[in-house]
Amino acid sequence: MENKARAITYMALSGLAFAFMGAAVKLSGDIPVFEKVFFRNFVSLFVAFYMIKKSGANLFGEKKNQKVLLMRSLCGFMGVITYFYSINRMFLADSTMLNKLSPFFVTIFAFVFLKEKLSKIQMPVLVVAFLGAVLIIKPEFSFRILPALSALLSAVFAGAAYTFVRYLKGREEPATIVFYFSFVSVVGTVPFLIGNFKLPDLVQLACLLGTGLFAAIGQFMITMAYKNAPASEVSIYNYLSIIFSSMVGFAVWREVPDSMSILGGALIVSVAIFSYLYNKREEKIMVKNKV
């Protein structure tokens, strides 16, 4: 129980760190998105490099895993770009809620590509989750919908990235996966910075560095959480970032999501909790039957 309590604390700190990361992205103002993505991953690159040197892991992974590592990195890269774009143009809470649809996309991708079976409750859970997304996005035929669609795309790309990570589990060290992703993201942003680099002032530079620092802290805290308890036990607490993002958005910009967004967010979180509790009950039944 002590380890689980520690893991929950780490997950809560991770959610807080990612909420601060989103705030830093927004506070950096009119800096180009690719420049923000560069700083976010540039800091993480050094953190991951330190972790690799400390653990003795392979810097770029095994040769046989290169295609999967590259695909995971490209999906993660696109996920960060689309997420940062949405943060700049939406309420922080709304963009975070849509981004947290990524576990539902993991379910879909794992079913399609990894041939994992869907349980009897996963289809209705997916339907309700995407209904929640529709309420937040509020579809309309205008360009005003683009930020919300970008946030949704960030969840799609993140879901694909996590699916590749699931495939790489046991094949590559976590530090190697993070370093590979950060390296690809840094290199991938450089062409977009040439001729479009905006020199930040001191406040913007602090925010840009904070973006990378908080992202690294958030990732480190998740890693610590999973070291202290199984992912199935504590992953649900990742949704605390929605609450923290709402609090930060209100405190800094007085952002208050409308009633449809609140209802949509409530549906997404509710089905996530329901799915978590259902899976826990099924695990207990399986263990009991084995005994």
Secondary structure, 3 states (H helix, E strand, C coil): CHHHHHHHHHHHHHHHHHHHHHHHHHHCCCCCHHHHHHHHHHHHHHHHHHHHHHHCCCCCCCHHHHHHHHHHHHHHHHHHHHHHHHHHHCCHHHHHHHHCCHHHHHHHHHHHHCCCCCCCCHHHHHHHHHHHHHHHHCCCCCHHHHHHHHHHHHHHHHHHHHHHHHHHECCECHHHHHHHHHHHHHHHHHHHHCCCCCCCCHHHHHHHHHHHHHHHHHHHHHHHHHHHCCHHHHHHHHHHHHHHHHHHHHHHHCCCCCHHHHHHHHHHHHHHHHHHHHHHHHHHHHHHHHC
